[in-house]
Amino acid sequence: MNLKLALSVCTIALFSFNNSFAQRDKKDCIGIYKSSMYNSKGGNDTLMPPSFYTGNDTLYKYVQGGYSFGTNVLADRAYAQAYKVNAAYYLKGIAFWCGAKKQTGTSDTLNVIIYSLNGTGTATSGTVSNAPKTIEKIIKIPVDSIDTTHLTVITFPDTFIAYTDYAVGVEFSNMGDDSLGLVTTKDGDADSTELSWNKYSDGTWYTILEPTNWGMDLDLGIFMIVDTSTANINDSYFIDGIKLSQNQPNPATNATLIQYEIQNNASVSLEIYDITGRLVLSYDEGNQIAGKHNILVDSDKLMKGTYFYSLKADNHRLTKKMIITQ
């Protein structure tokens, strides 16, 4: 091997395993636009970042090698999309959008992970304490099962309740020589919400909008499947001092009654959220004595669809689902 070729090979090796040799620059991200993909799951049970409804679905290739938001020469370890939780809800699975993949030989494994947002990371504001960290659930799936023409859907074998903000991500430590690229929205579509995260090869987390990272304002195609059933919610006993009954009637048209019982005196409020987590209606019931109470909800004020009603008693909260049909 001549010296020039040897130096070239050495440079490629260093470039592949040490991201200090590869500068992240969004000018090196080439967007391949794809049509919207709303199959596999319906809009009533798939929780997506708002930018996927209003923006442009995009697969970014990285000109220096690989995919900007997937496996690449930077040896990025993981990508994760954060979700805000205003009221607790049930999750039954994950759907993610893989725009491209390459399998070499035997199928390797992709780790799909739900994280608590309790770690240290870097955002546009500097060091923050709400980066992905603690692993709450991990699902290992073979690369050959990942679909590039439909959403890849993973169903949980057991109930998972989202009480606080969390992130769901894909992690590449067991990918071997297989590769994939995630679909995202277009740079500028996410309105600076800064909910997408990137885990570097050294294990540190950065928001994708952070300027020393990609500096791109987008969301990742990693979605949550919300369990809109209430079969696993038992209202025959107190949970955190609250019993919350299913609204009647359900589905509701003009009005629906929500009955509840509190174990101790408490300040009580009821909040109603749509499927995206947006607060649409609230009732302040003030200070109430222990015992049974009810609230009549004027469902004429709500559009047809699926909602979550969340009863808060002091610092405790219990949530259920209801359906409005008009």
C-alpha positions as CSV (number, residue, x, y, z in Angstrom):
1,M,0.0,0.0,0.0
2,N,1.4,3.4,-0.9
3,L,1.7,6.2,1.6
4,K,-1.1,8.3,0.0
5,L,-3.5,5.4,0.2
6,A,-2.5,4.5,3.7
7,L,-3.1,8.0,4.9
8,S,-6.5,8.0,3.2
9,V,-7.5,4.8,4.9
10,C,-6.3,6.1,8.3
11,T,-8.3,9.3,7.8
12,I,-11.5,7.4,7.0
13,A,-11.1,5.2,10.1
14,L,-10.6,8.3,12.4
15,F,-13.5,10.0,10.7
16,S,-15.8,7.1,11.3
17,F,-15.2,6.7,15.0
18,N,-14.4,10.2,16.4
19,N,-17.0,12.8,15.7
20,S,-14.4,15.6,16.4
21,F,-13.1,14.9,12.9
22,A,-16.5,15.4,11.3
23,Q,-18.0,18.8,11.6
24,R,-21.8,18.9,11.9
25,D,-23.2,21.4,9.4
26,K,-26.8,21.5,8.2
27,K,-25.6,22.5,4.8
28,D,-24.3,18.9,4.5
29,C,-27.9,17.6,5.1
30,I,-29.7,16.8,1.8
31,G,-33.5,16.6,2.2
32,I,-35.4,13.9,0.3
33,Y,-39.1,14.8,0.5
34,K,-41.6,12.1,1.1
35,S,-45.4,12.1,1.0
36,S,-47.3,12.1,4.3
37,M,-47.8,8.7,5.9
38,Y,-50.9,8.2,7.9
39,N,-51.4,4.5,7.6
40,S,-51.0,1.7,10.1
41,K,-52.7,3.8,12.8
42,G,-55.4,6.3,12.8
43,G,-55.3,10.0,13.9
44,N,-57.3,9.3,17.0
45,D,-54.7,7.0,18.6
46,T,-51.4,8.2,17.2
47,L,-49.7,11.0,19.1
48,M,-47.4,13.0,16.7
49,P,-45.6,16.2,17.1
50,P,-47.7,19.0,15.7
51,S,-45.1,19.8,13.0
52,F,-46.0,16.4,11.3
53,Y,-49.5,17.8,10.6
54,T,-48.4,21.2,9.4
55,G,-44.8,20.7,8.1
56,N,-43.0,18.7,5.4
57,D,-41.9,15.1,5.9
58,T,-38.2,14.8,5.0
59,L,-35.5,12.2,5.0
60,Y,-32.1,13.9,5.4
61,K,-29.0,12.2,4.0
62,Y,-25.6,13.3,5.3
63,V,-23.2,14.0,2.5
64,Q,-20.2,12.8,4.5
65,G,-21.8,9.4,5.0
66,G,-25.0,7.9,6.3
67,Y,-28.2,9.7,7.4
68,S,-28.3,12.9,9.4
69,F,-30.9,11.5,11.8
70,G,-29.9,7.8,11.9
71,T,-26.7,5.8,11.5
72,N,-23.9,7.9,10.1
73,V,-20.1,8.4,10.1
74,L,-20.4,10.6,13.2
75,A,-21.3,7.4,15.1
76,D,-24.3,9.0,16.8
77,R,-25.7,6.6,19.4
78,A,-29.3,7.6,19.6
79,Y,-32.1,10.0,18.6
80,A,-35.1,10.7,20.7
81,Q,-38.3,12.8,20.5
82,A,-39.7,14.3,23.7
83,Y,-43.3,14.6,24.6
84,K,-44.9,16.9,27.2
85,V,-47.5,15.4,29.5
86,N,-50.2,17.8,30.8
87,A,-52.4,14.9,32.0
88,A,-51.5,11.3,32.5
89,Y,-52.5,8.9,29.7
90,Y,-52.0,5.3,28.8
91,L,-49.5,4.2,26.1
92,K,-49.9,0.9,24.2
93,G,-47.0,1.2,21.7
94,I,-44.6,3.1,19.5
95,A,-44.7,3.9,15.8
96,F,-41.6,5.2,14.1
97,W,-41.0,6.3,10.5
98,C,-37.9,4.8,8.9
99,G,-37.3,6.4,5.5
100,A,-34.4,4.2,4.5
101,K,-32.4,1.1,5.7
102,K,-29.7,-1.1,4.6
103,Q,-29.2,-4.6,5.9
104,T,-25.9,-6.4,5.5
105,G,-26.0,-10.1,6.0
106,T,-27.7,-11.3,9.2
107,S,-30.2,-8.8,10.6
108,D,-28.9,-6.7,13.5
109,T,-31.0,-5.2,16.3
110,L,-32.5,-1.7,16.9
111,N,-33.2,-0.7,20.4
112,V,-36.4,1.4,20.9
113,I,-36.4,3.1,24.2
114,I,-38.7,5.2,26.4
115,Y,-36.7,7.6,28.6
116,S,-37.5,9.8,31.6
117,L,-36.4,13.4,31.0
118,N,-34.2,13.6,34.1
119,G,-30.7,13.9,32.7
120,T,-28.2,16.6,31.9
121,G,-27.9,17.8,28.3
122,T,-27.2,20.8,26.2
123,A,-29.9,23.0,24.6
124,T,-29.9,26.4,23.0
125,S,-30.2,27.9,26.5
126,G,-27.1,26.1,27.7
127,T,-26.9,23.2,30.2
128,V,-30.4,21.8,31.1
129,S,-31.7,19.0,33.4
130,N,-34.5,17.6,31.2
131,A,-32.5,15.5,28.7
132,P,-33.3,11.8,28.2
133,K,-31.6,9.6,30.8
134,T,-33.4,6.9,32.8
135,I,-34.6,4.0,30.6
136,E,-38.2,3.2,31.5
137,K,-38.8,0.6,28.8
138,I,-36.7,-1.0,26.1
139,I,-37.8,-3.0,23.1
140,K,-35.3,-4.8,20.8
141,I,-36.5,-5.3,17.2
142,P,-34.6,-6.9,14.3
143,V,-33.7,-4.6,11.5
144,D,-35.3,-6.9,8.9
145,S,-38.7,-6.2,10.5
146,I,-38.5,-2.5,10.0
147,D,-40.7,-1.1,7.2
148,T,-39.6,1.8,5.0
149,T,-43.0,2.1,3.2
150,H,-45.2,2.1,6.3
151,L,-44.9,3.1,9.9
152,T,-43.2,0.4,12.0
153,V,-45.5,-0.3,14.9
154,I,-44.4,-1.9,18.2
155,T,-47.1,-2.9,20.6
156,F,-46.3,-3.1,24.4
157,P,-47.1,-6.4,26.1
158,D,-48.2,-4.6,29.2
159,T,-49.8,-1.2,30.2
160,F,-47.5,1.8,30.4
161,I,-48.8,5.1,31.9
162,A,-47.2,8.4,31.1
163,Y,-47.4,10.6,34.2
164,T,-44.6,13.1,33.4
165,D,-42.7,14.3,30.4
166,Y,-40.8,11.6,28.6
167,A,-38.9,10.9,25.3
168,V,-39.0,7.9,23.0
169,G,-36.0,7.1,20.9
170,V,-34.1,4.7,18.7
171,E,-30.6,3.6,19.9
172,F,-28.0,2.0,17.6
173,S,-25.5,0.2,19.8
174,N,-26.6,-3.2,18.4
175,M,-26.9,-2.2,14.8
176,G,-23.6,-3.6,13.7
177,D,-23.2,-3.0,10.0
178,D,-26.9,-2.4,9.3
179,S,-28.0,1.2,8.7
180,L,-31.2,3.3,8.8
181,G,-32.4,6.8,8.5
182,L,-35.4,8.4,10.3
183,V,-37.9,10.6,8.6
184,T,-38.2,14.1,10.2
185,T,-40.0,17.3,9.5
186,K,-38.2,20.0,7.5
187,D,-35.8,22.4,9.2
188,G,-37.8,25.3,10.5
189,D,-41.1,23.3,10.9
190,A,-40.9,22.7,14.7
191,D,-41.4,26.4,15.8
192,S,-38.3,26.1,18.1
193,T,-40.1,23.7,20.5
194,E,-36.7,22.0,20.9
195,L,-38.2,18.5,21.7
196,S,-35.8,16.4,19.5
197,W,-32.6,15.1,21.0
198,N,-29.3,13.5,19.7
199,K,-27.0,11.3,21.7
200,Y,-23.4,11.7,20.7
201,S,-20.8,8.9,20.5
202,D,-19.5,10.0,23.9
203,G,-22.9,9.6,25.5
204,T,-23.8,13.3,25.8
205,W,-27.2,14.6,24.8
206,Y,-27.8,17.7,22.7
207,T,-31.0,19.1,21.3
208,I,-31.0,19.0,17.5
209,L,-31.6,22.8,17.5
210,E,-28.5,23.5,19.6
211,P,-26.1,25.4,17.3
212,T,-23.0,23.2,18.0
213,N,-25.1,20.2,17.1
214,W,-27.1,20.2,13.8
215,G,-28.7,23.6,14.6
216,M,-31.9,22.4,12.9
217,D,-35.5,23.1,14.0
218,L,-37.4,19.9,13.4
219,D,-39.1,16.9,15.0
220,L,-38.3,13.2,14.6
221,G,-40.7,10.7,13.1
222,I,-41.1,8.8,16.4
223,F,-44.7,8.6,17.6
224,M,-46.6,7.2,20.5
225,I,-49.7,5.0,20.2
226,V,-52.2,6.1,22.9
227,D,-54.4,3.6,24.5
228,T,-57.9,5.1,24.4
229,S,-59.6,2.3,26.3
230,T,-60.3,2.4,30.0
231,A,-60.5,-1.4,30.6
232,N,-57.5,-1.3,32.9
233,I,-58.7,1.6,35.0
234,N,-60.5,0.4,38.1
235,D,-62.7,2.9,39.9
236,S,-63.7,0.7,42.8
237,Y,-60.8,1.8,45.0
238,F,-58.9,5.0,45.7
239,I,-55.8,5.9,43.6
240,D,-53.8,8.7,45.3
241,G,-56.9,9.5,47.3
242,I,-59.2,9.7,44.2
243,K,-61.9,7.5,42.7
244,L,-62.9,8.6,39.2
245,S,-65.8,7.1,37.4
246,Q,-66.3,6.8,33.7
247,N,-68.3,9.7,32.3
248,Q,-71.9,9.0,31.5
249,P,-73.1,8.8,28.8
250,N,-70.0,7.8,26.9
251,P,-69.9,8.5,24.0
252,A,-71.5,11.8,24.8
253,T,-73.5,14.3,22.6
254,N,-74.9,17.3,24.5
255,A,-73.7,16.8,28.0
256,T,-72.0,14.2,30.1
257,L,-71.7,13.6,33.9
258,I,-68.4,12.9,35.6
259,Q,-68.7,11.4,39.1
260,Y,-65.8,11.2,41.5
261,E,-64.9,10.7,45.2
262,I,-62.1,12.2,47.2
263,Q,-60.7,10.5,50.3
264,N,-59.7,13.8,52.1
265,N,-60.7,17.4,51.8
266,A,-58.9,18.9,48.8
267,S,-58.9,21.7,46.2
268,V,-60.4,20.1,43.1
269,S,-60.3,21.0,39.4
270,L,-61.2,19.1,36.2
271,E,-59.3,19.6,33.0
272,I,-60.2,18.2,29.6
273,Y,-57.5,17.7,26.9
274,D,-57.7,16.7,23.3
275,I,-55.7,13.8,21.9
276,T,-52.7,16.0,21.3
277,G,-52.5,17.0,24.9
278,R,-54.0,20.5,24.4
279,L,-56.1,21.9,27.2
280,V,-59.6,22.6,25.8
281,L,-61.9,23.0,28.8
282,S,-61.4,23.4,32.6
283,Y,-63.6,23.5,35.7
284,D,-62.4,24.9,39.0
285,E,-64.4,23.3,41.8
286,G,-62.6,25.0,44.6
287,N,-62.1,23.4,48.1
288,Q,-64.3,20.3,48.6
289,I,-64.9,18.1,51.6
290,A,-64.2,14.4,51.5
291,G,-66.9,12.3,49.8
292,K,-68.7,11.9,46.5
293,H,-69.2,14.8,44.0
294,N,-70.0,15.2,40.3
295,I,-69.4,17.7,37.5
296,L,-71.7,18.1,34.5
297,V,-69.6,18.8,31.3
298,D,-71.2,20.7,28.5
299,S,-70.0,18.6,25.6
300,D,-71.5,21.1,23.1
301,K,-68.3,23.0,23.7
302,L,-66.2,20.2,22.3
303,M,-65.6,19.0,18.8
304,K,-66.3,15.4,17.8
305,G,-63.3,13.2,18.9
306,T,-61.4,11.5,21.7
307,Y,-60.6,13.4,24.9
308,F,-58.9,12.8,28.2
309,Y,-60.5,14.2,31.4
310,S,-58.2,14.7,34.3
311,L,-59.4,15.3,37.9
312,K,-56.9,17.0,40.1
313,A,-57.2,16.9,43.9
314,D,-54.5,19.0,45.6
315,N,-51.2,17.5,44.2
316,H,-52.8,14.2,42.9
317,R,-54.3,13.6,39.5
318,L,-56.3,10.8,37.9
319,T,-57.2,10.6,34.2
320,K,-59.7,8.8,31.9
321,K,-60.8,8.9,28.3
322,M,-64.1,10.0,26.9
323,I,-65.5,10.2,23.4
324,I,-67.7,13.0,22.0
325,T,-70.0,12.3,19.1
326,Q,-71.9,15.2,17.6
